[in-house]
Amino acid sequence: MTTKTRTGDQNTAATPRTAKRKSPSTRAPKQQRPNEELEAEEARPARASEDGELETNDDGDDAVVGELAGDLSDDDAGVPDVRLTVPKEPGLRRYDAFTAYLSEVQRHKLLTPEEEHELAVRYATTQDVKAAARMVTANLRLVVKIAFEYRRAYRNLMDLIQEGNIGLMQAVKRYDPYRGVKLSSYAAWWIRAYILRFILNNWRLVKLGTTQTQRKLFFNLNKEKQRLISLGVDPTSAELSRQLDVPEHEVIEMDRRLSGADLSLDAPIGDSDGKPTSRLDLLPSPLARVDDTLAGAEIGDMVKEQLEAFGATLINKEAAIFRDRLMSDEPATLQEIGDRYGISRERVRQLEKRLQDKLRVFLKANLGDAMDLGG
């Protein structure tokens, strides 16, 4: 007799089911990071708008975490406020050095007038490096603001900020806290000076402004041209020279420099006998030509021979004057020759003048046209 065994409602002959096992999760637990690192990595790259304000890609849910120039006084203002925003949602974004620098600058608090004066007096009296460093870091926002004014003159804004920081350190070093002037007002001049010098030195591969007049024309020539054109005046070199109070030839030279690009002397400009020709090959040599050198040496030998022949024809006082005055590397004075022969200085001068005329006639008669070529 066949018996059937039932387990619950299932037949034992049925294929047993394979139980599914859940695989362990491969997601690693999220590590907690400091808020400072999170803000630096999630900060969006900033961009400059047309009106000069530094903005970021704001989607409406970004939180403003800092305003660089919010506490600077009105006399330091001259450029728009610089803002930094950080998105709420974390994400992988391109690292931007400028944004990271702005985030770092915000960590340094501004100084009150009392704190600034106290630190300045301490540095002036004791040369305390910590006091100077505190004044420098508190004014880094000012450097960013001033460098932002010249963002159209030089592409790399970080280079301008670095040069401005050097100017700020010089200002702190030379600042006098007893003159009643704010450090930021004094430092602004040093910061601009260093930034302008950097732009001038790096505008071209070949340095443009090497004198005070050239630096003045570099920064003002094109602006003065545009101003005259807007007034309906033809910006000639003479008019620009009068308006800028500089020599006209300096205006013409700087205008040529600014209008032309740098050219390589080694760049090929054509072919000559199957070989490339560069601009360097076409420049005149600063050395004298070989034929001129040989001609000058030959004429020099001829003159030397004639001088020896002329000296052999002289006697007494004329021979002494010719030997000790005209041909000597260290000629004797008129008084020394006069005392030697018992005559006055004026008589020695007359004899020397007559001797020179005789020598000129002698060389002309013996050398002819070679005398004119030798000068």
Secondary structure, DSSP 4 states (H G I P E B T S, - for coil): -----EETTEETTSPPPPPP-PPPP-PPPPPP--HHHHHHHHPPPPEE-TTS-EE----S--EEEEETTTTS-GGG--S--BEEEE-SS-------HHHHHHHHHTTSPPPPHHHHHHHHHHHHHH--HHHHHHHHHHTHHHHHHHHHHTTTT-S-HHHHHHHHHHHHHHHHHH--TTS---HHHHHHHHHHHHHHHHHHHHSSSS----SHHHHHHHHHHHHHHHHHHHTT----HHHHHHHHTS-HHHHHHHHHHHHSPP--TTSEEEEETTEEEEHHHHSPPSSPPHHHHHHHHHHHHHHHHHHHHHHHT--HHHHHHIIIIIS-SSPPPHHHHHHHHT--HHHHHHHHHHHHHHHHHHHHHHHTHHHHHT-
